[in-house]
Each structure stands twice: as C-alpha cells, then as structure tokens.
Amino acid sequence: MKAELLAALLHRPQVLFLDEPTLGLDVNAQVGVRDFLREYNQRYQATVLLTSHYMADITALCERVLLIHQGNLMYDGSLDGLLERFAPYREVHVELAHPLGVEKLTNYGELKKVGSDKREADLSQTSVCFIVQQEALTRTVSRILADLEVVDLTVSEPPIEEVIGRVFQAGIVS
C-alpha cells in the first residue's frame, strides 16, 4: 500500500481517492501513513477523499464526514457534529469500592454494562458503565460522587463505531 501511495503522489495530484489506506499495515505504519496524508493535505492543499470502515483513519484525518448507507446520504458534516446529533450522551465508567445491586445502580442512569466480561452473571458489581444524557451529565456525576464510594470515574464519548452503527440501524437521514 505504501508503495502504491507514493507512486500515486509522484505528480502531486490535487485530489486523492483512497480506499482503506491503512488496511493490512502494522500500528506504526498506520500512524506514519496518517501523518503523511495529513501533511500532504496541508502542504499541497489537496483534497483527500477517504473511504474506510476503519474509524481510526476517519477520526485522525477527516474534517468532513459523509455517511452513505444503501445509496442514501445519512449524514454530511463534521465528526463532532455527528456525535452531537446522534450521540447526545456520554458514557460514565465507575469503579466502586463496594458492589451494589443493579436495582440501586439504575437510579443514576441507563446501564450499558455492569461488571466485567468474566462476571456478567453476577448482578452485584463494582464496575459499571452508565449512559447519561449530556444535559444531565454534571448533575448525575455529582450524585454518583456524593452517594457512592467511588474508586475511579471516567466520562467519555461513546465509541464512534457504535454511533455510526446506530445511525445505520435506525436509517436516519440527515
């Protein structure tokens, strides 16, 4: 792939069409290709059209995202805009000092995951992931910290793969 990319760039094209440019490359080579493409884009003001199922390429390289599913344009805009529109929530990962039952945990938000993969059958866990709507995030995190004995707490955006998968499943058109 790297040699093909270099050959394609010999004449400094203003438009690059790339399909899965880091497919089959090791982690370091993927980073190198992404860095090179970003620099090429900035240096030569070239347009890079990237088709990929690999979200790391998209999040690293794309300012504008077009989601096309079964021939329909599902979304056209920024990656941040995609997350704001289709994932107006955050994931709150909590490690508790003491296990709590699921019934008590549901008071703080929708449960995405309780416990580790090894102990899914146990309903009384110390590892919990909540889905919390963005507008209730500060209030919910404050309640969790005030009410529970928390060892660790992390707030993160949902994985982009999950967001895009939900858009495709729902068939939402922009």
C-alpha positions in Angstrom: 0.0 0.0 0.0 2.8 2.4 0.9 4.5 2.0 -2.5 1.2 2.4 -4.4 0.5 5.6 -2.4 4.0 7.0 -3.2 3.6 6.2 -6.9 0.2 7.9 -7.0 1.7 11.1 -5.5 4.6 11.5 -8.0 2.8 14.2 -9.9 1.3 15.9 -6.8 -2.4 15.4 -7.6 -4.8 17.9 -6.1 -7.4 15.1 -5.4 -6.6 11.8 -3.8 -9.1 8.9 -3.8 -8.1 6.5 -1.1 -9.9 3.3 -0.1 -8.9 1.8 3.2 -5.4 3.3 3.1 -4.1 1.7 6.2 -5.6 -1.8 5.7 -3.1 -4.5 6.5 -0.5 -2.2 7.9 1.0 -2.6 11.4 0.2 0.1 14.0 3.3 2.2 13.5 2.9 2.1 9.7 -0.7 3.2 10.1 0.3 6.2 12.1 3.0 7.0 9.6 0.6 6.9 6.7 -1.9 9.0 8.5 0.7 11.6 9.4 2.0 11.7 5.8 -1.5 12.1 4.4 -2.3 14.9 6.9 1.0 16.7 5.9 0.4 16.2 2.2 -3.1 17.7 2.5 -1.8 20.7 4.4 1.3 21.3 2.3 -0.4 21.0 -1.2 -4.0 21.9 -0.2 -5.1 18.6 -1.8 -8.5 17.2 -1.4 -8.4 13.7 0.1 -11.5 11.5 -0.4 -11.2 8.6 2.0 -13.5 5.6 2.1 -12.9 3.4 5.2 -14.6 1.2 7.7 -11.6 1.8 10.0 -12.6 4.6 12.4 -9.1 5.4 13.5 -8.4 6.7 9.9 -11.5 8.7 9.9 -11.1 10.3 13.3 -7.4 11.1 12.5 -7.8 12.5 9.0 -11.4 13.7 8.3 -12.8 17.2 9.0 -15.9 16.4 7.0 -17.8 13.1 7.1 -20.3 11.7 4.7 -22.2 8.6 5.9 -23.7 6.7 2.9 -25.8 3.6 3.6 -27.5 1.6 0.9 -27.2 4.6 -1.5 -28.7 7.1 0.9 -26.9 10.0 2.3 -27.3 9.6 6.1 -25.1 12.5 7.3 -22.9 15.2 5.8 -20.9 17.3 8.3 -18.2 17.4 10.9 -17.3 14.4 13.0 -18.1 16.4 16.1 -21.4 17.3 14.6 -22.2 13.7 14.0 -21.5 12.9 17.7 -23.6 15.9 18.9 -26.5 14.9 16.7 -26.6 11.2 17.0 -25.0 10.7 20.4 -26.2 13.4 22.8 -25.0 11.4 25.7 -21.7 10.4 27.4 -20.6 7.1 28.9 -19.8 7.3 32.7 -17.5 4.5 33.7 -17.4 4.0 37.5 -15.3 1.7 39.7 -17.0 1.3 43.1 -15.3 0.4 46.4 -18.1 -2.0 47.2 -20.5 -3.9 45.0 -24.1 -2.6 44.5 -27.1 -4.3 43.1 -28.4 -3.4 39.7 -31.6 -2.0 41.1 -29.7 0.7 43.0 -27.4 1.5 40.1 -30.4 2.2 37.7 -31.1 5.3 39.8 -28.1 7.0 38.2 -28.7 6.4 34.5 -29.2 3.8 31.9 -26.9 0.8 32.5 -24.7 0.0 29.5 -22.6 -2.6 31.3 -22.4 -4.0 34.8 -19.3 -5.9 35.8 -16.5 -7.3 33.7 -17.0 -9.9 30.9 -15.8 -12.6 33.2 -18.5 -12.0 35.8 -21.6 -10.9 33.8 -23.9 -13.3 35.7 -23.1 -11.6 39.0 -25.7 -8.8 39.5 -23.7 -7.1 42.2 -20.7 -5.5 40.7 -18.1 -2.8 41.3 -17.5 -1.9 37.6 -20.4 0.0 36.0 -20.9 1.9 32.8 -23.8 4.3 32.6 -25.3 6.1 29.6 -26.1 9.7 30.7 -27.7 12.4 28.5 -25.3 15.3 28.0 -27.6 17.9 29.7 -27.8 15.7 32.9 -24.1 14.8 33.0 -22.9 17.2 35.6 -25.8 16.6 37.9 -25.6 12.8 37.5 -21.8 12.7 38.1 -22.3 14.9 41.2 -24.9 12.5 42.6 -22.7 9.4 41.9 -19.8 11.0 43.7 -22.0 12.2 46.6 -23.9 8.9 47.1 -21.5 6.2 46.3 -18.0 5.3 47.4 -16.1 5.8 44.1 -12.6 4.5 43.4 -12.4 5.7 39.8 -14.7 7.6 37.5 -14.2 8.4 33.8 -16.5 10.3 31.4 -16.1 9.6 27.7 -17.8 10.0 24.4 -19.3 6.8 23.0 -17.1 4.9 20.5 -17.6 6.4 17.0 -18.2 2.9 15.7 -21.3 2.5 17.9 -22.7 5.9 16.9 -22.3 5.2 13.2 -23.7 1.7 13.7 -26.8 3.2 15.4 -27.3 5.7 12.6 -27.2 2.9 10.0 -29.6 0.7 12.0 -32.1 3.5 12.5 -31.9 4.6 8.9 -31.8 8.2 10.0 -31.3 10.6 7.0 -29.7 14.0 7.6 
